[in-house]
Amino acid sequence: MTTQQLTSEIRKKNSFLCIGLDVDLDKIPKHLLELEDPIFEFNKAIIQATHHLCVAYKPNTAFYEAYGLKGWKALQKTIEYLNDNYPEIFTIADAKRGDIGNTSTMYAKAFFEDLAFDSVTVAPYMGKDSIEPFLAFNNKHTIMLALTSNTGAFDFQTQKIDDKALYKHVLETSKQWENSERLMYVVGATKAEYFTDIRKIVPHSFLLVPGVGAQGGNLQDVCKYGMNDQVGLLINSSRGIIYASNDKDFASEAASKALQLQQEMEAVLLTLS
Ligand SMILES: O=c1ccn([C@@H]2O[C@H](COP(=O)(O)O)[C@@H](O)[C@H]2O)c(=O)[nH]1
């Protein structure tokens, strides 16, 4: 999917919501556990109830890898279900990969070719030759951690090298890499006060913004400081939506939570036009 297609979907749905599919078998409704593939059945019900309210889904691969082969199969079925039924929806494998070049190429093949995700998250720590193999894939997007939502972000990311915060070095340096127009960046919603500086470095890039909902990030502040003239934001909520209820009404309750966020987004978008 191209960024133009993503932007047009945002305009069509008046939404830049990304729903995180972080499935924890201890948190999903008990009646699903009797089914052959509870993880996929949970995802399918959430997707059916919310697809008209969001433009992206983001399974975090940790929640699938934790269940071994059956978890990986559920991830595969989920992405196939999305691509077959909702090809207009942007898909993100939140896997935070990155390694020496030949290994990164295999990670990229796993997520872009085998699983056919539109994008994958990567960690910048190993530098240019660990990320360029992902960027080599046409019409795919590589979403690099810039300033994360957790408190540990202050351990390294905001520390200064030559009087400049490390996350700024990450943003500036990555812009020089081959096919850097295929990069997007992760910036936590809990770091709203940093968005103005970040937009000075990457004014046109899409930012994936986790941390709204369960982590307490503020949607209005993120929009105020992080939005560009193409919107340029994908705001993620996982637990705040998918675990709105752990009873038989889980999908409709998830849809209610997604609707609240979509309506807030629509109100923001109206002020732009
Ligand atoms: O800085 C980051 C990077 C990734 N995440 C991931 O996003 C979701 C957030 O889930 P919530 O339940 O909405 O808090 C989860 O998969 C994280 O691993 C992040 O939170 N912060």
The ligand as an ORCA input file, in Angstrom:
! r2SCAN-3c Opt
* xyz 0 1
  O       7.006      3.004     22.085
  C       6.258      2.031     21.956
  C       6.390      1.125     20.919
  C       5.491      0.104     20.804
  N       4.472     -0.029     21.690
  C       3.507     -1.135     21.470
  O       2.232     -0.569     21.167
  C       1.207     -1.295     21.827
  C       0.535     -0.429     22.874
  O      -0.449     -1.148     23.541
  P      -1.509     -0.497     24.590
  O      -2.230     -1.680     25.121
  O      -2.398      0.434     23.810
  O      -0.724      0.213     25.626
  C       1.885     -2.536     22.395
  O       1.886     -3.542     21.409
  C       3.292     -2.060     22.647
  O       4.232     -3.112     22.643
  C       4.339      0.858     22.712
  O       3.424      0.763     23.555
  N       5.245      1.875     22.817
*
